[in-house]
Amino acid sequence: MTDTTTPVRPDSARTMTWVWLALTVITVGSWWLAPANAEGTVQASTPITALVLALAFIKGRLIIRHFMEVRTAPKWLKLATDAWLATLVVAVFVIYLV
């Protein structure tokens, strides 16, 4: 019998583990920055919102590149997904400011 499964490269599995760990750390960090954790009256903060949106951009890019296999895609697709994600984050921030 022949094995028809494609072997997983060890560096690929290691990379996915590190990406997963980074996503987890960013998620916990974003939660920690949320004003709901503060005592007293909660007020909106533009710098914290900008930081959380920047972290969301990083998370989105990691997910798109590593879990949606765009890292091996053609350059135009990488650029298109980055442009889409950047446009989305900027649009959300502009809506927040208005």
Protein Blocks (a to p, Z undefined) as FASTA:
>chain_A
ZZfbdcddfklmmmmmmmmmmmmmmmmmmmmmpmklpgcjddddfklmmmmmmmmmmmmm
mmmmmmnopmmmcfklmmmmmmmmmmmmmmmmmmmmZZ
